[in-house]
Amino acid sequence: MAGRIKIRAQKKGELTEVKALMRHPMETGMRKDQAGESIPAHFITEVAVLHGDQTVMQAHWGAAVSANPFLGVRFQGGQSGDAVRVVWTDNQGGTGEGETTIR
Amino acid sequence: MNDTIKGRVSRRRLLNWAAALGALMTLPARAWATGSRPETAFDATALDQALMALGQTPTRHEGVIFTTPDIAENGAVVPIRVEVDQTVLPNVSKVSVLVEMNPNPLAAVFDIAPGTEVYIETRVKVAQTGNLYAVVESDGQLFMASRETKVTLGGCGG
């Protein structure tokens, strides 16, 4: 399962503001379905934000991050037109990726 | 004898090439390895345990600016923001977010590269009314801020 990411990168003065919205159920593994069977844990464990080939932020997540996670970060040194990428992997081996250019 | 040495050298060289090639091909993945996942802290089931697993007991500090809603109507989606006053807390390399009343209090750890602003926005699940903690690592020391968020509808039962 490769999830797409809605991503926007906007230059605000010295800083570039990145906002990303990932599609993911972020199941904790503690919930049960209607039949009373537990729903297996399924959540994003690693996320990285890259500016070109530089990692500006790398996050480790637990299941307590909300479903369809939102992430906002700011970094210095971005120029209009530069590529910004957000990538994730989850605990079931799934990955997601989104790319945009700085406006 | 000579042959053996030659064989060893070329094998080592081959391994080096393979390693270099591998590193090149997995560049983003390699960059991820800058901070390893703090498994023990994520597995902790109590706040004290989780804080201890992060290194040391953090000191409260006004330089950690932690924004959370006073009241969350839906505990499944609680927006949070962590910022730092970099004039008093320089060189922040890590930001962690903990939710006291969750089954596993540690929600997320962010490794911040130099040059990245200490500004994190995300949304977390909050099981029930309790404190939320933001812990930052500045020059190797841990500092924190906490905020109480009242939850009218729990976040973990779904």
Interface residues (C-beta under 8 A of the other chain):
Chain A: L15 K19 T28 M30 R31 T45 E46 A48 L50 D53 Q54 T55 V56 M57 Q58 A59 H60 W61 G62 A63 A64 V65 S66 A67 P69 F70 L71 G72 V73 R74 F75 Q76 G77 R85 V87
Chain B: L27 P28 A31 W32 T34 G35 R37 P38 F42 A76 V77 V78 P79 R81 V99 N102 P103 N104 L106 A107 A108 V109 F110 D111 I112 A113 G115 T116 E117 Y119 I120 E121 T122 R123 V124 K125 G155 C156 G157 G158
